[in-house]
Amino acid sequence: MLGVGSAGLARALRAGKQAWLWGARGRSLALVHASRGPHAADWQPSAGRGPRRRPLSLSAAAVVNSAPRPLQPYLRLMRLDKPIGTWLLYLPCTWSIGLAADPGCLPDWYMLSLFGTGAVLMRGAGCTINDMWDQDFDKKVTRTASRPIAAGDISTFQSFVFLGGQLTLALGILLCLNYYSIALGAASLLLVITYPLMKRITYWPQLALGLTFNWGALLGWSAIKGSCDPSVCLPLYFSGIMWTLIYDTIYAHQDKKDDALIGLKSTALRFREDTRKWLTGFSVAMLGALSLVGVSSGQTAPYYAALAAVGAHLAHQIYTLDIHRPEDCWEKFTSNRTNILNTGARIIFLSPLSDHVITLLRTLQDLPSHQVQTKSLVTWQAHHDLALSVTRLLRGGISPTQGSNTSLLHCRQILYHRSHPGRSR
């Protein structure tokens, strides 16, 4: 007994020496080492002394986790750690802002940034309202049990005050728009408040979500033009609703078992094994509406090429979807952001350049037949001016429309002097 006690005392003394050398973290490791018995000599400290640094990450979840601890539940409540929903709310806004831009011009960057900020705030407000309504249901679903209100990290009163702050900031964004858009944006608040309740009433809560999430398709156009053009805005809004029915039905298949147990409804439970057929129908309707938007707004080849890319993405997504694997449903759901974002970028940035090219080509086609011999010179000038216009566009100088007008004027001057060589310039 005495020998064993002396050996234990000696190990404790060695542990104390190591703790003095290594500091606080080493102290706890050394005491564990001392308590491990005669084989503790086999233990080796990890390389590097002192606290390990976490790898640097710029992901949304990492940013939220690095925020002050009292702030983290509020950031998770507005889903800043999962920005996919913010993108899905923001993208319809970018569609309408891009389509409302003048022909050959890039969209208004101020409006894009304004709507981006508004999307973060309104998505956060919607998630707060949703979690306040669903806190009792969230406790019964594995995937949602850790949400801040359901987990008890934030009280209902605290979330209500936080909701008021988000809506106040969102109102400040809305007041930067014209009066028509202010009224139109305020009208969406009823949808924001009521759509979380639809899963208790109908098997089509995804339709209510589509009506809410795609309101920006109307608001973005009115913010640029001053009012909505039904021939463009309504089919654009409809196509966004169809898109929401596609991706949120896929999303709902993750929770269909829990939803059935606790009495909630969704299109996933409504469609069941016929999900692919319904999603195919929604996809056809979406693409048809977007084609109508293109015709109504006078879009050119890049728009329809981007539309074909959207169709290919939807076809692959539906064909490979496994509704019985939640991880595959999540993967397909999140793929909508990346693919639709890339497609939107093509529409917004390639269409203006395409419009410029088409304007120049039409100028050549409209030349009188007796001036055909000068077309080669005009073509050279058109290419030169196109390159100059694109360069200025990328540097933030003139717009492609201005470049087209410059080309047209210059071409006419060249034609006049070639046709009248005796006239002085």
Backbone hydrogen bonds, N-H to C=O, Kabsch-Sander energy under -0.5 kcal/mol:
donor,donor_aa,acceptor,acceptor_aa,energy
5,G,1,M,-2.6
6,S,2,L,-2.7
7,A,3,G,-2.4
8,G,4,V,-2.4
9,L,5,G,-2.4
10,A,6,S,-2.5
11,R,7,A,-2.3
12,A,8,G,-2.2
13,L,9,L,-2.3
14,R,10,A,-2.3
15,A,11,R,-2.4
16,G,12,A,-2.3
17,K,13,L,-2.1
18,Q,14,R,-2.3
19,A,15,A,-2.6
20,W,16,G,-2.2
21,L,17,K,-1.6
22,W,18,Q,-2.5
23,G,19,A,-2.1
26,G,22,W,-0.5
27,R,23,G,-2.2
28,S,24,A,-1.5
29,L,25,R,-1.6
30,A,26,G,-2.8
31,L,27,R,-2.2
32,V,28,S,-1.7
33,H,29,L,-2.2
34,A,30,A,-2.2
35,S,31,L,-1.7
36,R,33,H,-1.0
37,G,34,A,-0.8
40,A,37,G,-1.9
41,A,38,P,-0.6
42,D,39,H,-1.8
43,W,40,A,-1.7
63,V,59,S,-2.2
64,V,60,A,-2.2
65,N,61,A,-2.3
66,S,62,A,-1.5
67,A,64,V,-1.1
71,L,68,P,-1.4
72,Q,68,P,-1.2
72,Q,69,R,-0.6
74,Y,71,L,-0.6
75,L,71,L,-1.8
76,R,72,Q,-2.5
77,L,73,P,-1.8
78,M,74,Y,-1.6
79,R,76,R,-1.2
80,L,75,L,-2.6
82,K,79,R,-1.4
85,G,82,K,-0.9
87,W,83,P,-2.0
88,L,84,I,-2.1
89,L,85,G,-1.6
90,Y,86,T,-2.1
91,L,87,W,-2.7
93,C,90,Y,-0.8
94,T,90,Y,-1.6
95,W,91,L,-2.0
96,S,92,P,-1.8
97,I,93,C,-2.4
98,G,94,T,-2.6
99,L,95,W,-2.5
100,A,96,S,-1.9
101,A,97,I,-0.6
101,A,98,G,-0.7
105,C,102,D,-2.3
109,W,107,P,-0.6
112,L,108,D,-2.2
113,S,109,W,-2.4
114,L,110,Y,-2.4
115,F,111,M,-2.8
116,G,112,L,-1.8
117,T,113,S,-2.1
118,G,114,L,-2.2
119,A,115,F,-2.3
120,V,116,G,-1.7
121,L,117,T,-2.0
122,M,118,G,-2.9
123,R,119,A,-2.2
124,G,120,V,-1.9
125,A,121,L,-2.4
126,G,122,M,-2.5
127,C,123,R,-2.4
128,T,124,G,-2.1
129,I,125,A,-2.5
130,N,126,G,-2.6
131,D,127,C,-2.5
132,M,128,T,-1.9
133,W,129,I,-2.3
134,D,130,N,-2.4
135,Q,131,D,-0.5
138,D,134,D,-3.3
139,K,135,Q,-1.2
140,K,137,F,-1.6
141,V,137,F,-0.5
141,V,138,D,-1.0
144,T,141,V,-0.7
145,A,141,V,-1.3
147,R,144,T,-1.8
151,A,147,R,-2.9
152,G,148,P,-0.5
152,G,149,I,-0.9
153,D,148,P,-2.1
154,I,148,P,-1.3
159,S,155,S,-2.3
160,F,156,T,-1.9
161,V,157,F,-2.2
162,F,158,Q,-2.4
163,L,159,S,-2.3
164,G,160,F,-2.0
165,G,161,V,-1.8
166,Q,162,F,-2.0
167,L,163,L,-2.5
168,T,164,G,-1.9
169,L,165,G,-2.0
170,A,166,Q,-2.4
171,L,167,L,-2.1
172,G,168,T,-1.7
173,I,169,L,-1.6
174,L,170,A,-2.4
175,L,171,L,-2.3
176,C,173,I,-1.4
177,L,174,L,-1.9
182,I,178,N,-2.2
183,A,179,Y,-2.2
184,L,180,Y,-2.2
185,G,181,S,-2.9
186,A,182,I,-2.2
187,A,183,A,-1.5
188,S,184,L,-0.5
188,S,185,G,-1.1
189,L,186,A,-1.4
190,L,187,A,-0.6
192,V,188,S,-2.1
193,I,189,L,-2.0
194,T,190,L,-2.0
195,Y,191,L,-2.3
197,L,194,T,-1.7
198,M,194,T,-0.6
198,M,195,Y,-1.1
200,R,197,L,-1.8
201,I,197,L,-0.6
201,I,198,M,-1.0
202,T,198,M,-2.8
207,L,204,W,-0.8
208,A,204,W,-1.1
209,L,205,P,-2.1
210,G,206,Q,-2.1
211,L,207,L,-2.2
212,T,208,A,-1.5
213,F,209,L,-3.5
214,N,210,G,-1.5
215,W,212,T,-1.3
217,A,214,N,-1.7
218,L,215,W,-1.3
219,L,215,W,-2.2
220,G,216,G,-2.8
221,W,217,A,-0.5
222,S,218,L,-1.9
223,A,219,L,-2.1
224,I,220,G,-1.0
224,I,221,W,-0.6
225,K,221,W,-3.1
226,G,222,S,-2.1
232,V,229,D,-1.7
233,C,229,D,-3.3
234,L,230,P,-1.2
236,L,232,V,-1.7
237,Y,233,C,-2.8
238,F,234,L,-2.6
239,S,235,P,-2.3
240,G,236,L,-1.9
241,I,237,Y,-1.9
242,M,238,F,-2.2
243,W,239,S,-2.2
244,T,240,G,-2.3
245,L,241,I,-2.2
246,I,242,M,-1.6
247,Y,243,W,-2.5
248,D,244,T,-2.6
249,T,245,L,-1.0
250,I,246,I,-1.7
251,Y,247,Y,-2.0
252,A,248,D,-2.3
253,H,249,T,-1.0
253,H,250,I,-0.6
254,Q,251,Y,-1.6
255,D,252,A,-1.0
259,D,255,D,-3.1
260,A,256,K,-2.0
261,L,257,K,-1.6
262,I,258,D,-2.0
263,G,259,D,-0.9
264,L,259,D,-2.2
265,K,199,K,-2.5
270,R,266,S,-1.5
271,F,267,T,-3.1
272,R,268,A,-1.9
274,D,271,F,-2.4
275,T,272,R,-1.3
278,W,274,D,-2.0
279,L,275,T,-2.8
280,T,276,R,-2.3
281,G,277,K,-2.0
282,F,278,W,-2.5
283,S,279,L,-2.2
284,V,280,T,-2.3
285,A,281,G,-2.2
286,M,282,F,-2.4
287,L,283,S,-2.7
288,G,284,V,-2.3
289,A,285,A,-2.3
290,L,286,M,-2.3
291,S,287,L,-2.0
292,L,288,G,-1.9
293,V,289,A,-2.0
294,G,290,L,-2.1
295,V,291,S,-2.1
296,S,292,L,-2.6
297,S,293,V,-2.2
298,G,295,V,-0.8
299,Q,294,G,-2.8
303,Y,300,T,-1.1
304,Y,300,T,-1.2
305,A,301,A,-2.3
306,A,302,P,-2.4
307,L,303,Y,-2.0
308,A,304,Y,-1.9
309,A,305,A,-1.7
310,V,306,A,-2.0
311,G,307,L,-2.2
312,A,308,A,-2.2
313,H,309,A,-2.3
314,L,310,V,-2.6
315,A,311,G,-2.4
316,H,312,A,-2.4
317,Q,313,H,-2.5
318,I,314,L,-2.5
319,Y,315,A,-2.4
320,T,316,H,-2.0
321,L,317,Q,-0.6
321,L,318,I,-0.5
323,I,321,L,-0.6
325,R,322,D,-1.7
328,D,325,R,-0.7
329,C,325,R,-2.0
330,W,326,P,-2.3
331,E,327,E,-1.9
332,K,328,D,-2.5
333,F,329,C,-2.4
334,T,330,W,-2.5
335,S,331,E,-1.4
336,N,332,K,-0.6
336,N,333,F,-1.2
337,R,334,T,-0.8
338,T,334,T,-0.9
339,N,335,S,-2.2
340,I,336,N,-2.1
341,L,337,R,-2.2
342,N,338,T,-2.2
343,T,339,N,-2.0
344,G,340,I,-2.6
345,A,341,L,-2.1
346,R,342,N,-1.7
347,I,343,T,-2.0
348,I,344,G,-2.6
349,F,345,A,-2.5
350,L,346,R,-2.2
351,S,346,R,-0.7
351,S,347,I,-1.0
353,L,349,F,-0.6
354,S,350,L,-2.4
355,D,351,S,-2.7
356,H,352,P,-1.6
357,V,353,L,-2.1
358,I,354,S,-2.6
359,T,355,D,-2.2
360,L,356,H,-1.8
361,L,357,V,-2.3
362,R,358,I,-2.5
363,T,359,T,-1.6
364,L,360,L,-1.6
365,Q,361,L,-2.1
366,D,362,R,-1.7
367,L,364,L,-1.3
371,Q,368,P,-1.6
372,V,369,S,-1.5
374,T,371,Q,-1.5
375,K,372,V,-2.0
378,V,374,T,-2.2
379,T,375,K,-3.0
380,W,376,S,-2.2
381,Q,377,L,-2.4
382,A,378,V,-2.8
383,H,379,T,-2.5
384,H,380,W,-2.4
385,D,381,Q,-2.8
386,L,382,A,-2.5
387,A,383,H,-2.3
388,L,384,H,-2.1
389,S,385,D,-2.7
390,V,386,L,-2.7
391,T,387,A,-2.1
392,R,388,L,-2.3
393,L,389,S,-2.5
394,L,390,V,-2.5
395,R,391,T,-1.5
396,G,393,L,-1.4
397,G,392,R,-4.2
403,G,399,S,-2.0
404,S,400,P,-2.5
405,N,401,T,-2.3
406,T,402,Q,-2.3
407,S,403,G,-2.5
408,L,404,S,-2.6
409,L,405,N,-2.4
410,H,406,T,-2.5
411,C,407,S,-2.9
412,R,408,L,-2.3
413,Q,409,L,-2.1
414,I,410,H,-2.3
415,L,411,C,-2.6
416,Y,412,R,-2.4
417,H,413,Q,-2.1
418,R,414,I,-2.1
419,S,415,L,-2.2
420,H,416,Y,-1.4
423,R,420,H,-1.7
